[in-house]
Amino acid sequence: MIATIKKFFDQHLKLDAQATSENKDHALKLASAALLIEMTRADDVIKDEEKLSVSRAVQTSFNLSQEETSELIELAEAETHQSTCYFEFTSLINKEFSQEQKIKLVEQMWHVAFADGELEKYEDHLVRKISDLLYVSHKDFIAAKHRAQKGF
């Protein structure tokens, strides 16, 4: 799965030293969307509520076009479950996002996890893992979880 998303990023989002601010921002939004999509797959059961939560977050928070949103979601859903490496996404996010933006992404991941009304241990584990990779403190991780819970 990561190979397919990496190919998408290489084709559409390859960033270099001369990348425009707009392109970099676009790539960051797509990297974030990819992590949100991974949240739907954390417990091996992709529910409609989770997909809707990701779609909503991608469209409203990231200002992506319908076509980009659909393509990225389709890529993530088309692949079978495989072992993954999140470095492609988290390294880009770590370089460019502020701490507040990282915390917001963790909160959005919690929203996806809670979208179906139940929190599975695998969902909790994935949010913790990504939070650690993004260097989000435990205090901020828990605060994001509580804010997301209040929405449900």
BALUM-965394 format. One line per field, with one value per residue (C-alpha): residue number from 1; residue in three letters; x negated, y, z negated. Coordinates in steps of 0.2 Angstrom, whole numbers, plus 5000, padded with zeros to 4 digits. Each point is the difference from the previous one (the first is absolute). Example, Ala and Ser with C-alpha at 12.3 -4.5 7.8 and 13.67 -1.06 7.14 Angstrom:
seq <- 1, 2
type <- ALA, SER
X <- 4938, 4994
Y <- 4978, 5017
Z <- 4961, 5003
***
This chain:
seq <- 1, 2, 3, 4, 5, 6, 7, 8, 9, 10, 11, 12, 13, 14, 15, 16, 17, 18, 19, 20, 21, 22, 23, 24, 25, 26, 27, 28, 29, 30, 31, 32, 33, 34, 35, 36, 37, 38, 39, 40, 41, 42, 43, 44, 45, 46, 47, 48, 49, 50, 51, 52, 53, 54, 55, 56, 57, 58, 59, 60, 61, 62, 63, 64, 65, 66, 67, 68, 69, 70, 71, 72, 73, 74, 75, 76, 77, 78, 79, 80, 81, 82, 83, 84, 85, 86, 87, 88, 89, 90, 91, 92, 93, 94, 95, 96, 97, 98, 99, 100, 101, 102, 103, 104, 105, 106, 107, 108, 109, 110, 111, 112, 113, 114, 115, 116, 117, 118, 119, 120, 121, 122, 123, 124, 125, 126, 127, 128, 129, 130, 131, 132, 133, 134, 135, 136, 137, 138, 139, 140, 141, 142, 143, 144, 145, 146, 147, 148, 149, 150, 151, 152
type <- MET, ILE, ALA, THR, ILE, LYS, LYS, PHE, PHE, ASP, GLN, HIS, LEU, LYS, LEU, ASP, ALA, GLN, ALA, THR, SER, GLU, ASN, LYS, ASP, HIS, ALA, LEU, LYS, LEU, ALA, SER, ALA, ALA, LEU, LEU, ILE, GLU, MET, THR, ARG, ALA, ASP, ASP, VAL, ILE, LYS, ASP, GLU, GLU, LYS, LEU, SER, VAL, SER, ARG, ALA, VAL, GLN, THR, SER, PHE, ASN, LEU, SER, GLN, GLU, GLU, THR, SER, GLU, LEU, ILE, GLU, LEU, ALA, GLU, ALA, GLU, THR, HIS, GLN, SER, THR, CYS, TYR, PHE, GLU, PHE, THR, SER, LEU, ILE, ASN, LYS, GLU, PHE, SER, GLN, GLU, GLN, LYS, ILE, LYS, LEU, VAL, GLU, GLN, MET, TRP, HIS, VAL, ALA, PHE, ALA, ASP, GLY, GLU, LEU, GLU, LYS, TYR, GLU, ASP, HIS, LEU, VAL, ARG, LYS, ILE, SER, ASP, LEU, LEU, TYR, VAL, SER, HIS, LYS, ASP, PHE, ILE, ALA, ALA, LYS, HIS, ARG, ALA, GLN, LYS, GLY, PHE
X <- 5000, 4986, 4992, 5015, 5002, 4982, 5002, 5014, 4990, 4985, 5011, 5010, 4991, 4981, 4993, 4982, 4991, 5009, 5018, 5012, 5008, 5017, 4993, 4992, 5016, 5010, 4988, 5001, 5019, 4999, 4988, 5012, 5015, 4990, 4997, 5019, 5004, 4988, 5011, 5015, 4990, 4993, 5012, 5002, 5018, 5003, 5017, 5010, 5000, 4981, 4998, 5013, 4989, 4985, 5008, 5007, 4983, 4991, 5012, 5003, 4984, 4988, 5009, 4997, 5010, 5013, 4989, 4985, 5010, 5007, 4984, 4991, 5014, 5001, 4981, 5001, 5015, 4994, 4985, 5001, 4994, 4981, 4987, 4997, 4988, 5006, 4983, 5005, 5014, 4994, 4983, 5008, 5012, 4987, 4989, 5014, 5015, 5000, 5003, 5018, 5003, 4993, 5012, 5014, 4996, 4999, 5017, 5007, 4994, 5009, 5016, 4998, 4997, 5016, 5010, 5008, 5004, 4987, 4982, 4990, 4983, 4992, 5007, 4994, 4983, 4998, 5005, 4986, 4988, 5002, 5001, 4983, 4993, 5006, 4992, 5017, 4999, 5010, 5009, 5005, 5005, 5012, 5007, 5003, 5009, 5011, 5005, 5004, 5011, 5010, 5005, 5009
Y <- 5000, 5012, 4997, 5005, 5016, 5004, 4998, 5012, 5012, 4998, 5004, 5014, 5007, 4998, 5014, 5007, 5016, 5010, 4994, 5015, 5003, 4995, 4983, 4997, 5004, 4989, 4985, 5003, 4999, 4984, 4992, 5004, 4993, 4984, 4998, 5003, 4987, 4988, 5002, 4993, 4984, 4998, 4988, 4990, 5006, 5015, 5007, 5013, 5012, 5000, 5003, 5014, 5008, 4999, 5007, 5014, 5004, 4999, 5011, 5013, 5001, 4997, 5009, 4986, 4998, 4986, 4992, 5000, 4994, 4986, 4995, 4999, 4991, 4987, 4997, 4996, 4989, 4990, 4993, 4985, 5001, 4999, 5006, 5018, 5014, 5017, 5009, 5006, 5010, 5004, 5007, 5012, 5006, 5001, 5011, 5012, 5000, 5010, 4991, 5007, 4992, 4984, 5000, 5004, 4985, 4989, 5006, 4997, 4982, 4998, 5006, 4987, 4987, 5005, 5002, 4983, 5002, 4988, 5001, 4984, 4997, 5000, 5017, 5006, 4993, 5008, 5017, 4998, 4994, 5014, 5013, 4993, 5002, 5018, 5004, 5004, 5000, 4988, 5015, 5006, 4983, 4997, 5018, 4997, 4983, 5009, 5014, 4987, 4990, 5015, 5001, 4983
Z <- 5000, 4995, 5017, 5010, 4989, 5002, 5019, 4999, 4990, 5012, 5015, 4993, 4985, 5002, 4991, 5003, 4995, 5012, 4996, 4998, 4983, 5008, 5006, 4983, 4991, 5012, 4997, 4981, 5001, 5010, 4988, 4986, 5010, 5003, 4981, 4997, 5013, 4991, 4984, 5009, 5003, 4982, 4994, 5017, 5001, 5011, 4995, 5010, 4985, 5000, 5019, 4998, 4986, 5011, 5015, 4990, 4992, 5016, 5009, 4987, 4990, 5015, 5014, 5012, 5016, 5001, 5013, 4989, 4985, 5010, 5008, 4983, 4992, 5014, 5000, 4981, 5001, 5016, 4991, 4988, 4983, 4999, 4988, 5001, 4997, 4996, 5002, 5017, 4993, 4982, 5006, 5012, 4986, 4987, 5012, 5004, 4987, 4985, 4983, 5000, 5018, 4994, 4985, 5012, 5011, 4985, 4995, 5017, 4999, 4983, 5009, 5013, 4986, 4991, 5016, 4998, 4982, 4993, 4998, 5004, 4992, 5017, 5004, 4983, 5004, 5017, 4993, 4987, 5012, 5012, 4986, 4994, 5018, 5001, 4983, 4992, 4981, 4990, 4992, 5017, 5006, 4986, 5002, 5018, 4996, 4988, 5012, 5013, 4988, 4996, 5018, 4998
***
